[in-house]
Amino acid sequence: DAAKIQKQQKDSFIAQDHILFALFNDSSIQQIFKEAQVDIEAIKQQALELRGNTRIDSRGADTNTPLEYLSKYAIDMTEQARQGKLDPVIGREEEIRSTIRVLARRIKSNPCLIGEPGIGKTAIIEGVAQRIIDDDVPTILQGAKLFSLDLAALTAGAKYKGDFEERFKGVLKEIEESKTLIVLFIDEIHMLMGNGKDDAANILKPALSRGQLKVIGATTNNEYRSIVEKDGAFERRFQKIEVAEPSVRQTVAILRGLQPKYEIHHGVRILDSALVTAAQLAKRYLPYRRLPDSALDLVDISCAG
C-alpha cells in the first residue's frame, strides 16, 4: 500500500507519511484508533499539511535537514574558501570590488557578470567568497554565505512536470528563511529563461523585487543581448558588470599566482619563462579561445605530458 501511495503522490522514494497512510488503511489499525477515539482523518490532514507540495526525490528528503535543497543543488563557496580549496584570484580586484559594491546596495543589489567564456567570471565569485571569509566586505555582507547553484543537478532526475520548478522554489525558500544572509551565484543565468509561465526566471522575479534575495548572475555578451535583455522585467533587477579579457601581461600574473598549485599537482618545476611563453602562444595561436583559460590549458597539458 505504501508503494501505491508513493506512486500516486509521484514521489521517487517511500516516505514516512506513505507508511503512515498505508497503516491507516489496515482494518485492525482502524479498529484500535476507533476504540481509542482518535480521528484518523484529522491525522491524515495534518500529515498532508506538513508535507505541503514537497516531493520526496532523495533518501533523506523527509528528515528536515537544514538547507536540504541548498546542500543538494548548490555548492557552498564560502565553506570552500574557509577550507582553502579555492585557487588564488589574481588581477581581478576591480571586478571583485564592483561585485561587492553592488551586493551592498539597498536596491538593485544583484550584479550580473558579463563576458566571454574562459575569461574568469567564476574566479571573481571565488574572490568574493574569499573576501567574505576574510571579513574584507561591508558590514551588511559580513558573516554571509555564498552558494553556487548547480543547474545540472537541479535539472537531473526531474521526471515529472514541475519537478524542476519545485526544487528551485525550495532553494529560494531556504535562502529567504535563513537567518544568515545567503548570496546565490547562478552561472549561465540565461538558462533560467524559458518558455511559459513556470520558467525559473519568473519564479525568481518576485523574490528579487521584494529584496529578499541577493543573486549574482553570469553570462556571455551574446546570450545577455539575445536572451536576458528581451525580458525587461528580469534585466532591470540586475546591475551589469562587464568583465574584459585580461591582457598577456595580466595573464602572466595570473599564471604566476597559480604556479605553485600546478607544480604541486604535477610534481614538476615550472619555469617563469614557460609561463610567459604559454600566455604569448595562447594569444597568438588560439584566437578562438580566451585568456587566461587558454594559457592555463597550455600549462596544464604541458605539465601532464
DOSE-300026 format. One record per residue (C-alpha): residue in three letters; x, y, z. Coordinates in steps of 0.001 Angstrom, whole numbers, padded with zeros to 6 digits. Last residue first. Layout:
BEGIN
<rec><zaza>ALA</zaza><east>X</east><north>Y</north><up>Z</up></rec>
...
# end
This chain:
BEGIN
<rec><zaza>GLY</zaza><east>052788</east><north>015401</north><up>-020814</up></rec>
<rec><zaza>ALA</zaza><east>050738</east><north>016482</north><up>-017781</up></rec>
<rec><zaza>CYS</zaza><east>052920</east><north>019569</north><up>-017309</up></rec>
<rec><zaza>SER</zaza><east>052426</east><north>020607</north><up>-020934</up></rec>
<rec><zaza>ILE</zaza><east>048673</east><north>019981</north><up>-020759</up></rec>
<rec><zaza>ASP</zaza><east>048287</east><north>022092</north><up>-017609</up></rec>
<rec><zaza>VAL</zaza><east>050430</east><north>024959</north><up>-018924</up></rec>
<rec><zaza>LEU</zaza><east>048599</east><north>025024</north><up>-022260</up></rec>
<rec><zaza>ASP</zaza><east>045212</east><north>024797</north><up>-020517</up></rec>
<rec><zaza>LEU</zaza><east>046122</east><north>027720</north><up>-018267</up></rec>
<rec><zaza>ALA</zaza><east>047000</east><north>029764</north><up>-021355</up></rec>
<rec><zaza>SER</zaza><east>043604</east><north>029040</north><up>-022951</up></rec>
<rec><zaza>ASP</zaza><east>041716</east><north>029895</north><up>-019742</up></rec>
<rec><zaza>PRO</zaza><east>043558</east><north>033187</north><up>-019177</up></rec>
<rec><zaza>LEU</zaza><east>042824</east><north>034281</north><up>-021857</up></rec>
<rec><zaza>ARG</zaza><east>040057</east><north>033487</north><up>-024331</up></rec>
<rec><zaza>ARG</zaza><east>039783</east><north>030898</north><up>-027072</up></rec>
<rec><zaza>TYR</zaza><east>039082</east><north>031477</north><up>-030798</up></rec>
<rec><zaza>PRO</zaza><east>042383</east><north>033388</north><up>-031068</up></rec>
<rec><zaza>LEU</zaza><east>044361</east><north>030276</north><up>-030050</up></rec>
<rec><zaza>TYR</zaza><east>047650</east><north>030743</north><up>-031912</up></rec>
<rec><zaza>ARG</zaza><east>048759</east><north>034241</north><up>-030911</up></rec>
<rec><zaza>LYS</zaza><east>047087</east><north>034743</north><up>-027525</up></rec>
<rec><zaza>ALA</zaza><east>047790</east><north>031178</north><up>-026402</up></rec>
<rec><zaza>LEU</zaza><east>051385</east><north>031439</north><up>-027625</up></rec>
<rec><zaza>GLN</zaza><east>052042</east><north>034621</north><up>-025626</up></rec>
<rec><zaza>ALA</zaza><east>050453</east><north>033348</north><up>-022417</up></rec>
<rec><zaza>ALA</zaza><east>052257</east><north>029991</north><up>-022632</up></rec>
<rec><zaza>THR</zaza><east>055583</east><north>031706</north><up>-023409</up></rec>
<rec><zaza>VAL</zaza><east>055336</east><north>033895</north><up>-020295</up></rec>
<rec><zaza>LEU</zaza><east>054500</east><north>030868</north><up>-018156</up></rec>
<rec><zaza>ALA</zaza><east>057372</east><north>028858</north><up>-019632</up></rec>
<rec><zaza>SER</zaza><east>059778</east><north>031743</north><up>-018938</up></rec>
<rec><zaza>ASP</zaza><east>058786</east><north>031564</north><up>-015271</up></rec>
<rec><zaza>LEU</zaza><east>059978</east><north>027963</north><up>-015192</up></rec>
<rec><zaza>ILE</zaza><east>057591</east><north>025307</north><up>-013912</up></rec>
<rec><zaza>ARG</zaza><east>059010</east><north>022729</north><up>-011512</up></rec>
<rec><zaza>VAL</zaza><east>057248</east><north>019364</north><up>-011574</up></rec>
<rec><zaza>GLY</zaza><east>055147</east><north>017231</north><up>-009238</up></rec>
<rec><zaza>HIS</zaza><east>052023</east><north>017616</north><up>-011376</up></rec>
<rec><zaza>HIS</zaza><east>049649</east><north>018793</north><up>-008623</up></rec>
<rec><zaza>ILE</zaza><east>052312</east><north>020532</north><up>-006532</up></rec>
<rec><zaza>GLU</zaza><east>053719</east><north>022431</north><up>-009515</up></rec>
<rec><zaza>TYR</zaza><east>050222</east><north>023305</north><up>-010737</up></rec>
<rec><zaza>LYS</zaza><east>049216</east><north>024781</north><up>-007362</up></rec>
<rec><zaza>PRO</zaza><east>052545</east><north>026633</north><up>-007003</up></rec>
<rec><zaza>GLN</zaza><east>052113</east><north>028308</north><up>-010452</up></rec>
<rec><zaza>LEU</zaza><east>048600</east><north>029664</north><up>-009792</up></rec>
<rec><zaza>GLY</zaza><east>049779</east><north>033174</north><up>-008881</up></rec>
<rec><zaza>ARG</zaza><east>052390</east><north>033108</north><up>-011629</up></rec>
<rec><zaza>LEU</zaza><east>049726</east><north>032118</north><up>-014155</up></rec>
<rec><zaza>ILE</zaza><east>047549</east><north>035062</north><up>-013089</up></rec>
<rec><zaza>ALA</zaza><east>050497</east><north>037470</north><up>-013442</up></rec>
<rec><zaza>VAL</zaza><east>051250</east><north>036041</north><up>-016907</up></rec>
<rec><zaza>THR</zaza><east>047589</east><north>036572</north><up>-017817</up></rec>
<rec><zaza>GLN</zaza><east>047814</east><north>040227</north><up>-016772</up></rec>
<rec><zaza>ARG</zaza><east>050778</east><north>040749</north><up>-019123</up></rec>
<rec><zaza>VAL</zaza><east>049006</east><north>038897</north><up>-021947</up></rec>
<rec><zaza>SER</zaza><east>045975</east><north>041129</north><up>-021426</up></rec>
<rec><zaza>PRO</zaza><east>042930</east><north>040006</north><up>-019445</up></rec>
<rec><zaza>GLU</zaza><east>039601</east><north>039501</north><up>-021263</up></rec>
<rec><zaza>ALA</zaza><east>037081</east><north>042034</north><up>-020033</up></rec>
<rec><zaza>VAL</zaza><east>034352</east><north>041511</north><up>-017430</up></rec>
<rec><zaza>GLU</zaza><east>031486</east><north>043994</north><up>-017753</up></rec>
<rec><zaza>ILE</zaza><east>029390</east><north>044334</north><up>-014617</up></rec>
<rec><zaza>LYS</zaza><east>025683</east><north>044775</north><up>-015283</up></rec>
<rec><zaza>GLN</zaza><east>023336</east><north>045559</north><up>-012386</up></rec>
<rec><zaza>PHE</zaza><east>020373</east><north>043189</north><up>-012236</up></rec>
<rec><zaza>ARG</zaza><east>016689</east><north>043653</north><up>-011385</up></rec>
<rec><zaza>ARG</zaza><east>016065</east><north>045592</north><up>-014565</up></rec>
<rec><zaza>GLU</zaza><east>017036</east><north>042559</north><up>-016687</up></rec>
<rec><zaza>PHE</zaza><east>014196</east><north>040417</north><up>-015331</up></rec>
<rec><zaza>ALA</zaza><east>011490</east><north>042994</north><up>-016010</up></rec>
<rec><zaza>GLY</zaza><east>013000</east><north>043785</north><up>-019417</up></rec>
<rec><zaza>ASP</zaza><east>012877</east><north>040194</north><up>-020628</up></rec>
<rec><zaza>LYS</zaza><east>014405</east><north>040545</north><up>-024101</up></rec>
<rec><zaza>GLU</zaza><east>017637</east><north>041767</north><up>-022499</up></rec>
<rec><zaza>VAL</zaza><east>018221</east><north>038318</north><up>-020962</up></rec>
<rec><zaza>ILE</zaza><east>018001</east><north>036271</north><up>-024171</up></rec>
<rec><zaza>SER</zaza><east>019743</east><north>037742</north><up>-027236</up></rec>
<rec><zaza>ARG</zaza><east>021745</east><north>040515</north><up>-025575</up></rec>
<rec><zaza>TYR</zaza><east>022771</east><north>038555</north><up>-022477</up></rec>
<rec><zaza>GLU</zaza><east>023412</east><north>035432</north><up>-024548</up></rec>
<rec><zaza>ASN</zaza><east>025738</east><north>037299</north><up>-026890</up></rec>
<rec><zaza>ASN</zaza><east>027668</east><north>039072</north><up>-024130</up></rec>
<rec><zaza>THR</zaza><east>028171</east><north>035897</north><up>-022099</up></rec>
<rec><zaza>THR</zaza><east>026540</east><north>035024</north><up>-018787</up></rec>
<rec><zaza>ALA</zaza><east>026993</east><north>035334</north><up>-015038</up></rec>
<rec><zaza>GLY</zaza><east>024448</east><north>036138</north><up>-012351</up></rec>
<rec><zaza>ILE</zaza><east>024991</east><north>037126</north><up>-008734</up></rec>
<rec><zaza>VAL</zaza><east>021785</east><north>036930</north><up>-006708</up></rec>
<rec><zaza>LYS</zaza><east>020745</east><north>038625</north><up>-003466</up></rec>
<rec><zaza>LEU</zaza><east>017272</east><north>037633</north><up>-002307</up></rec>
<rec><zaza>GLN</zaza><east>014637</east><north>039155</north><up>-000070</up></rec>
<rec><zaza>GLY</zaza><east>014665</east><north>042452</north><up>-001962</up></rec>
<rec><zaza>ARG</zaza><east>010955</east><north>042101</north><up>-002696</up></rec>
<rec><zaza>SER</zaza><east>011669</east><north>042577</north><up>-006426</up></rec>
<rec><zaza>LEU</zaza><east>014285</east><north>039834</north><up>-006380</up></rec>
<rec><zaza>ALA</zaza><east>011969</east><north>037350</north><up>-004653</up></rec>
<rec><zaza>PRO</zaza><east>009169</east><north>038200</north><up>-007108</up></rec>
<rec><zaza>LYS</zaza><east>011480</east><north>037798</north><up>-010153</up></rec>
<rec><zaza>LEU</zaza><east>012977</east><north>034385</north><up>-009331</up></rec>
<rec><zaza>ILE</zaza><east>009899</east><north>032278</north><up>-010101</up></rec>
<rec><zaza>ASN</zaza><east>009512</east><north>034130</north><up>-013406</up></rec>
<rec><zaza>ALA</zaza><east>013155</east><north>033394</north><up>-014227</up></rec>
<rec><zaza>ALA</zaza><east>012639</east><north>029725</north><up>-013349</up></rec>
<rec><zaza>ASP</zaza><east>010101</east><north>029096</north><up>-016097</up></rec>
<rec><zaza>ASP</zaza><east>006556</east><north>028391</north><up>-014972</up></rec>
<rec><zaza>LYS</zaza><east>004719</east><north>030910</north><up>-017159</up></rec>
<rec><zaza>GLY</zaza><east>005838</east><north>029510</north><up>-020455</up></rec>
<rec><zaza>ASN</zaza><east>009042</east><north>029463</north><up>-022432</up></rec>
<rec><zaza>GLY</zaza><east>012396</east><north>029554</north><up>-020740</up></rec>
<rec><zaza>MET</zaza><east>014907</east><north>031953</north><up>-019230</up></rec>
<rec><zaza>LEU</zaza><east>016722</east><north>030173</north><up>-016428</up></rec>
<rec><zaza>MET</zaza><east>019482</east><north>029151</north><up>-018837</up></rec>
<rec><zaza>HIS</zaza><east>020287</east><north>032875</north><up>-019244</up></rec>
<rec><zaza>ILE</zaza><east>021871</east><north>032664</north><up>-015783</up></rec>
<rec><zaza>GLU</zaza><east>024829</east><north>030764</north><up>-017208</up></rec>
<rec><zaza>ASP</zaza><east>026344</east><north>030746</north><up>-013711</up></rec>
<rec><zaza>ILE</zaza><east>023904</east><north>031435</north><up>-010890</up></rec>
<rec><zaza>PHE</zaza><east>025540</east><north>032675</north><up>-007679</up></rec>
<rec><zaza>LEU</zaza><east>023229</east><north>032865</north><up>-004660</up></rec>
<rec><zaza>VAL</zaza><east>024050</east><north>035140</north><up>-001714</up></rec>
<rec><zaza>ILE</zaza><east>022866</east><north>033856</north><up>001667</up></rec>
<rec><zaza>LEU</zaza><east>022390</east><north>036213</north><up>004623</up></rec>
<rec><zaza>THR</zaza><east>022170</east><north>034135</north><up>007802</up></rec>
<rec><zaza>LYS</zaza><east>018773</east><north>033756</north><up>009493</up></rec>
<rec><zaza>SER</zaza><east>017704</east><north>031628</north><up>006519</up></rec>
<rec><zaza>GLU</zaza><east>014036</east><north>031876</north><up>005529</up></rec>
<rec><zaza>GLU</zaza><east>014673</east><north>033656</north><up>002208</up></rec>
<rec><zaza>ILE</zaza><east>017541</east><north>031330</north><up>001261</up></rec>
<rec><zaza>GLU</zaza><east>015597</east><north>028195</north><up>002189</up></rec>
<rec><zaza>LYS</zaza><east>012597</east><north>029421</north><up>000181</up></rec>
<rec><zaza>LEU</zaza><east>014766</east><north>030132</north><up>-002868</up></rec>
<rec><zaza>VAL</zaza><east>016209</east><north>026604</north><up>-002894</up></rec>
<rec><zaza>GLY</zaza><east>012779</east><north>025026</north><up>-002403</up></rec>
<rec><zaza>LYS</zaza><east>011346</east><north>027157</north><up>-005217</up></rec>
<rec><zaza>PHE</zaza><east>014087</east><north>025806</north><up>-007483</up></rec>
<rec><zaza>ARG</zaza><east>013269</east><north>022236</north><up>-006459</up></rec>
<rec><zaza>GLU</zaza><east>009577</east><north>022801</north><up>-007162</up></rec>
<rec><zaza>GLU</zaza><east>010301</east><north>024421</north><up>-010528</up></rec>
<rec><zaza>PHE</zaza><east>012467</east><north>021482</north><up>-011571</up></rec>
<rec><zaza>ASP</zaza><east>009851</east><north>018913</north><up>-010507</up></rec>
<rec><zaza>GLY</zaza><east>007015</east><north>020798</north><up>-012249</up></rec>
<rec><zaza>LYS</zaza><east>006303</east><north>018186</north><up>-014871</up></rec>
<rec><zaza>TYR</zaza><east>007567</east><north>014847</north><up>-013617</up></rec>
<rec><zaza>LYS</zaza><east>010870</east><north>013055</north><up>-014096</up></rec>
<rec><zaza>ALA</zaza><east>013238</east><north>015738</north><up>-012833</up></rec>
<rec><zaza>GLY</zaza><east>016164</east><north>013329</north><up>-012486</up></rec>
<rec><zaza>ALA</zaza><east>018797</east><north>015927</north><up>-013275</up></rec>
<rec><zaza>THR</zaza><east>017522</east><north>019511</north><up>-013618</up></rec>
<rec><zaza>LEU</zaza><east>018691</east><north>020884</north><up>-010269</up></rec>
<rec><zaza>ALA</zaza><east>021898</east><north>018853</north><up>-010517</up></rec>
<rec><zaza>ALA</zaza><east>022664</east><north>020459</north><up>-013888</up></rec>
<rec><zaza>LEU</zaza><east>021702</east><north>023923</north><up>-012593</up></rec>
<rec><zaza>ASP</zaza><east>024267</east><north>023723</north><up>-009782</up></rec>
<rec><zaza>LEU</zaza><east>023702</east><north>026967</north><up>-007866</up></rec>
<rec><zaza>SER</zaza><east>026859</east><north>028484</north><up>-006353</up></rec>
<rec><zaza>PHE</zaza><east>026316</east><north>029393</north><up>-002699</up></rec>
<rec><zaza>LEU</zaza><east>027813</east><north>032408</north><up>-000920</up></rec>
<rec><zaza>LYS</zaza><east>027330</east><north>032661</north><up>002831</up></rec>
<rec><zaza>ALA</zaza><east>027212</east><north>035916</north><up>004776</up></rec>
<rec><zaza>GLY</zaza><east>029124</east><north>036569</north><up>008005</up></rec>
<rec><zaza>GLN</zaza><east>029935</east><north>040122</north><up>006952</up></rec>
<rec><zaza>LEU</zaza><east>027872</east><north>041163</north><up>003931</up></rec>
<rec><zaza>ILE</zaza><east>025926</east><north>044019</north><up>005569</up></rec>
<rec><zaza>THR</zaza><east>029086</east><north>045231</north><up>007312</up></rec>
<rec><zaza>PRO</zaza><east>030892</east><north>045929</north><up>004036</up></rec>
<rec><zaza>VAL</zaza><east>033459</east><north>043316</north><up>002915</up></rec>
<rec><zaza>ASP</zaza><east>037009</east><north>042294</north><up>003880</up></rec>
<rec><zaza>ASP</zaza><east>035707</east><north>039960</north><up>006581</up></rec>
<rec><zaza>ASP</zaza><east>038357</east><north>037411</north><up>005429</up></rec>
<rec><zaza>ILE</zaza><east>035640</east><north>034804</north><up>004812</up></rec>
<rec><zaza>ILE</zaza><east>033605</east><north>037354</north><up>002838</up></rec>
<rec><zaza>ARG</zaza><east>036699</east><north>038397</north><up>000841</up></rec>
<rec><zaza>GLN</zaza><east>037360</east><north>034734</north><up>-000016</up></rec>
<rec><zaza>ALA</zaza><east>033799</east><north>034296</north><up>-001290</up></rec>
<rec><zaza>VAL</zaza><east>034148</east><north>037452</north><up>-003416</up></rec>
<rec><zaza>GLY</zaza><east>037392</east><north>036134</north><up>-004906</up></rec>
<rec><zaza>GLU</zaza><east>035718</east><north>032822</north><up>-005702</up></rec>
<rec><zaza>ILE</zaza><east>032997</east><north>034802</north><up>-007461</up></rec>
<rec><zaza>ILE</zaza><east>035677</east><north>036605</north><up>-009491</up></rec>
<rec><zaza>ALA</zaza><east>037194</east><north>033225</north><up>-010394</up></rec>
<rec><zaza>THR</zaza><east>033795</east><north>032205</north><up>-011797</up></rec>
<rec><zaza>LYS</zaza><east>033962</east><north>035083</north><up>-014278</up></rec>
<rec><zaza>GLY</zaza><east>037494</east><north>034112</north><up>-015339</up></rec>
<rec><zaza>ILE</zaza><east>037985</east><north>034907</north><up>-019027</up></rec>
<rec><zaza>GLY</zaza><east>037079</east><north>031406</north><up>-020250</up></rec>
<rec><zaza>PRO</zaza><east>033712</east><north>032136</north><up>-021808</up></rec>
<rec><zaza>GLU</zaza><east>033187</east><north>035759</north><up>-022931</up></rec>
<rec><zaza>GLY</zaza><east>031969</east><north>038411</north><up>-020525</up></rec>
<rec><zaza>ILE</zaza><east>029031</east><north>039657</north><up>-018488</up></rec>
<rec><zaza>LEU</zaza><east>028945</east><north>039434</north><up>-014702</up></rec>
<rec><zaza>CYS</zaza><east>025463</east><north>040218</north><up>-013368</up></rec>
<rec><zaza>PRO</zaza><east>025299</east><north>042003</north><up>-010016</up></rec>
<rec><zaza>ASN</zaza><east>022130</east><north>041858</north><up>-007884</up></rec>
<rec><zaza>SER</zaza><east>021742</east><north>044707</north><up>-005400</up></rec>
<rec><zaza>LYS</zaza><east>019139</east><north>046624</north><up>-007372</up></rec>
<rec><zaza>ILE</zaza><east>018100</east><north>048210</north><up>-004081</up></rec>
<rec><zaza>ARG</zaza><east>019879</east><north>048647</north><up>-000740</up></rec>
<rec><zaza>ARG</zaza><east>023368</east><north>048304</north><up>-002221</up></rec>
<rec><zaza>ALA</zaza><east>025950</east><north>046022</north><up>-000570</up></rec>
<rec><zaza>LEU</zaza><east>025750</east><north>043415</north><up>-003348</up></rec>
<rec><zaza>VAL</zaza><east>026564</east><north>046132</north><up>-005914</up></rec>
<rec><zaza>ARG</zaza><east>029719</east><north>047182</north><up>-004041</up></rec>
<rec><zaza>ILE</zaza><east>030788</east><north>043537</north><up>-003601</up></rec>
<rec><zaza>THR</zaza><east>030568</east><north>042962</north><up>-007359</up></rec>
<rec><zaza>SER</zaza><east>032443</east><north>046190</north><up>-008124</up></rec>
<rec><zaza>ARG</zaza><east>035199</east><north>045304</north><up>-005641</up></rec>
<rec><zaza>ILE</zaza><east>035605</east><north>041840</north><up>-007196</up></rec>
<rec><zaza>GLU</zaza><east>035703</east><north>043349</north><up>-010695</up></rec>
<rec><zaza>GLU</zaza><east>038393</east><north>045857</north><up>-009628</up></rec>
<rec><zaza>GLU</zaza><east>040474</east><north>043237</north><up>-007806</up></rec>
<rec><zaza>ARG</zaza><east>040539</east><north>040834</north><up>-010744</up></rec>
<rec><zaza>GLY</zaza><east>044315</east><north>040631</north><up>-011304</up></rec>
<rec><zaza>ILE</zaza><east>044959</east><north>037425</north><up>-009373</up></rec>
<rec><zaza>VAL</zaza><east>042445</east><north>035155</north><up>-007642</up></rec>
<rec><zaza>PRO</zaza><east>044083</east><north>032425</north><up>-005548</up></rec>
<rec><zaza>ASP</zaza><east>042603</east><north>028962</north><up>-006191</up></rec>
<rec><zaza>LEU</zaza><east>039838</east><north>027789</north><up>-003877</up></rec>
<rec><zaza>LYS</zaza><east>040140</east><north>024794</north><up>-001537</up></rec>
<rec><zaza>GLY</zaza><east>041496</east><north>026737</north><up>001443</up></rec>
<rec><zaza>GLN</zaza><east>038960</east><north>025247</north><up>003874</up></rec>
<rec><zaza>ARG</zaza><east>037383</east><north>028659</north><up>004557</up></rec>
<rec><zaza>ALA</zaza><east>037225</east><north>029327</north><up>000814</up></rec>
<rec><zaza>GLN</zaza><east>035404</east><north>026026</north><up>000285</up></rec>
<rec><zaza>GLU</zaza><east>032984</east><north>026987</north><up>003048</up></rec>
<rec><zaza>THR</zaza><east>032419</east><north>030359</north><up>001395</up></rec>
<rec><zaza>MET</zaza><east>031744</east><north>028672</north><up>-001949</up></rec>
<rec><zaza>ASP</zaza><east>028958</east><north>026474</north><up>-000539</up></rec>
<rec><zaza>ILE</zaza><east>027955</east><north>024438</north><up>-003593</up></rec>
<rec><zaza>ALA</zaza><east>024310</east><north>024193</north><up>-004672</up></rec>
<rec><zaza>TYR</zaza><east>021645</east><north>021598</north><up>-005517</up></rec>
<rec><zaza>LYS</zaza><east>021800</east><north>019118</north><up>-002634</up></rec>
<rec><zaza>SER</zaza><east>023105</east><north>021269</north><up>000209</up></rec>
<rec><zaza>LEU</zaza><east>020889</east><north>024112</north><up>-000998</up></rec>
<rec><zaza>TYR</zaza><east>017779</east><north>021926</north><up>-001087</up></rec>
<rec><zaza>GLU</zaza><east>018237</east><north>020468</north><up>002410</up></rec>
<rec><zaza>LEU</zaza><east>019320</east><north>023745</north><up>003997</up></rec>
<rec><zaza>PRO</zaza><east>018862</east><north>022188</north><up>007454</up></rec>
<rec><zaza>THR</zaza><east>017775</east><north>018511</north><up>007124</up></rec>
<rec><zaza>ASN</zaza><east>014047</east><north>018054</north><up>007732</up></rec>
<rec><zaza>THR</zaza><east>014286</east><north>014232</north><up>007507</up></rec>
<rec><zaza>ASP</zaza><east>011753</east><north>013834</north><up>004676</up></rec>
<rec><zaza>ALA</zaza><east>014200</east><north>014286</north><up>001768</up></rec>
<rec><zaza>GLY</zaza><east>016812</east><north>011938</north><up>003164</up></rec>
<rec><zaza>ARG</zaza><east>016524</east><north>009152</north><up>000594</up></rec>
<rec><zaza>SER</zaza><east>016037</east><north>011591</north><up>-002287</up></rec>
<rec><zaza>ASP</zaza><east>013165</east><north>012759</north><up>-004523</up></rec>
<rec><zaza>ILE</zaza><east>010392</east><north>013004</north><up>-001919</up></rec>
<rec><zaza>ARG</zaza><east>008179</east><north>015750</north><up>-003332</up></rec>
<rec><zaza>THR</zaza><east>007245</east><north>018822</north><up>-001307</up></rec>
<rec><zaza>ASN</zaza><east>003900</east><north>020465</north><up>-002081</up></rec>
<rec><zaza>GLY</zaza><east>002803</east><north>020637</north><up>001567</up></rec>
<rec><zaza>ARG</zaza><east>004210</east><north>017750</north><up>003607</up></rec>
<rec><zaza>LEU</zaza><east>003171</east><north>019214</north><up>006955</up></rec>
<rec><zaza>GLU</zaza><east>-000306</east><north>019984</north><up>005621</up></rec>
<rec><zaza>LEU</zaza><east>-000687</east><north>016423</north><up>004316</up></rec>
<rec><zaza>ALA</zaza><east>000357</east><north>014996</north><up>007687</up></rec>
<rec><zaza>GLN</zaza><east>-002182</east><north>017203</north><up>009497</up></rec>
<rec><zaza>GLN</zaza><east>-004950</east><north>016070</north><up>007141</up></rec>
<rec><zaza>LYS</zaza><east>-004068</east><north>012420</north><up>007695</up></rec>
<rec><zaza>ILE</zaza><east>-004082</east><north>012911</north><up>011471</up></rec>
<rec><zaza>ALA</zaza><east>-007514</east><north>014564</north><up>011289</up></rec>
<rec><zaza>GLU</zaza><east>-008801</east><north>011702</north><up>009122</up></rec>
<rec><zaza>ILE</zaza><east>-007629</east><north>009143</north><up>011684</up></rec>
<rec><zaza>ASP</zaza><east>-009679</east><north>010730</north><up>014492</up></rec>
<rec><zaza>VAL</zaza><east>-008618</east><north>009042</north><up>017734</up></rec>
<rec><zaza>GLN</zaza><east>-011384</east><north>007648</north><up>019957</up></rec>
<rec><zaza>ALA</zaza><east>-009048</east><north>005000</north><up>021430</up></rec>
<rec><zaza>GLU</zaza><east>-011510</east><north>002313</north><up>020315</up></rec>
<rec><zaza>LYS</zaza><east>-011566</east><north>003864</north><up>016834</up></rec>
<rec><zaza>PHE</zaza><east>-007778</east><north>004049</north><up>016716</up></rec>
<rec><zaza>ILE</zaza><east>-007512</east><north>000327</north><up>017507</up></rec>
<rec><zaza>GLN</zaza><east>-010254</east><north>-000528</north><up>014983</up></rec>
<rec><zaza>GLN</zaza><east>-008510</east><north>001425</north><up>012206</up></rec>
<rec><zaza>ILE</zaza><east>-005290</east><north>-000452</north><up>012919</up></rec>
<rec><zaza>SER</zaza><east>-007155</east><north>-003770</north><up>012580</up></rec>
<rec><zaza>SER</zaza><east>-008765</east><north>-002607</north><up>009316</up></rec>
<rec><zaza>ASP</zaza><east>-005468</east><north>-001626</north><up>007675</up></rec>
<rec><zaza>ASN</zaza><east>-005817</east><north>001514</north><up>005546</up></rec>
<rec><zaza>PHE</zaza><east>-004360</east><north>003636</north><up>008363</up></rec>
<rec><zaza>LEU</zaza><east>-001179</east><north>001595</north><up>008143</up></rec>
<rec><zaza>ALA</zaza><east>-000777</east><north>002571</north><up>004480</up></rec>
<rec><zaza>PHE</zaza><east>-001265</east><north>006234</north><up>005398</up></rec>
<rec><zaza>LEU</zaza><east>001546</east><north>006021</north><up>007965</up></rec>
<rec><zaza>ILE</zaza><east>003850</east><north>004165</north><up>005566</up></rec>
<rec><zaza>HIS</zaza><east>003347</east><north>006851</north><up>002904</up></rec>
<rec><zaza>ASP</zaza><east>003773</east><north>009552</north><up>005586</up></rec>
<rec><zaza>GLN</zaza><east>007229</east><north>008251</north><up>006464</up></rec>
<rec><zaza>ALA</zaza><east>008449</east><north>008362</north><up>002872</up></rec>
<rec><zaza>ILE</zaza><east>008747</east><north>005780</north><up>000095</up></rec>
<rec><zaza>PHE</zaza><east>011085</east><north>007124</north><up>-002584</up></rec>
<rec><zaza>SER</zaza><east>010760</east><north>008799</north><up>-006005</up></rec>
<rec><zaza>ASP</zaza><east>007486</east><north>010559</north><up>-005200</up></rec>
<rec><zaza>LYS</zaza><east>004675</east><north>010995</north><up>-007723</up></rec>
<rec><zaza>GLN</zaza><east>001977</east><north>011283</north><up>-004994</up></rec>
<rec><zaza>GLN</zaza><east>000040</east><north>008369</north><up>-006506</up></rec>
<rec><zaza>LYS</zaza><east>003278</east><north>006430</north><up>-006969</up></rec>
<rec><zaza>GLN</zaza><east>004209</east><north>006779</north><up>-003284</up></rec>
<rec><zaza>ILE</zaza><east>000644</east><north>005862</north><up>-002261</up></rec>
<rec><zaza>LYS</zaza><east>000936</east><north>002630</north><up>-004253</up></rec>
<rec><zaza>ALA</zaza><east>004316</east><north>001839</north><up>-002675</up></rec>
<rec><zaza>ALA</zaza><east>002863</east><north>002391</north><up>000803</up></rec>
<rec><zaza>ASP</zaza><east>000000</east><north>000000</north><up>000000</up></rec>
# end
